[in-house]
């Protein structure tokens, strides 16, 4: 009877911390994918520079 009335642990704090950690991880992965998709590829930038230098 005494075991049922005393809460030995609380799930609330752990669940909130895991949820915050998951949101931070998802945000960081989204930022990383955004940076990767916006970056210029090296081959394209070299070809553009060669075309610009030959026109002058």
N, C-alpha and C positions, 0 to 999 in steps of 0.2 A: 504494500500500500504506500509506503514512503517513497518507493522508486517512481511511482506514477505521478506524484505531486511535485517532485523536484525536477526541474529541467536541467540536465547536465550539459547541454550544449544548445546553441541557437543556430539555425540554418540561415537566418536573415543576413547576418554580416558576411558570411562566406559567399552567399549568392550575389549580393550586391558587389562585392569585390571582383568576383569572376565576371560579372556582367560588364563592369567598367573596364576590366582588362580586355575583354573580347571587343568592346567598342573601340578601344585604343588600337588594338592590333588590326582590326578591319580598316580603320582610318589610315594607319600607316601603310598598309598594303595598297589601298586606293591611291594614296599620294605617290607611292613608288610606281605603280602602273601608269599614272598620269605623266610622271616625268619621263618614263621610258617611251611612251607613245608620242610625246611632243618633241623628243630629241631628234636632231637631224642626223641622217646617216652619213658616214664619212665619204662614201663614194659619190653621193649626190652633190655634196658641197665642193668636192674637188672638181667635178665636171663643170659646175657653174663657174668656178673661178677660172678654169682654163678657157671657157667660152668668152668670158668677159675680158680676159687679158689678150686674146687674139683679135678682138674687134678693134682695139685702139691702135 
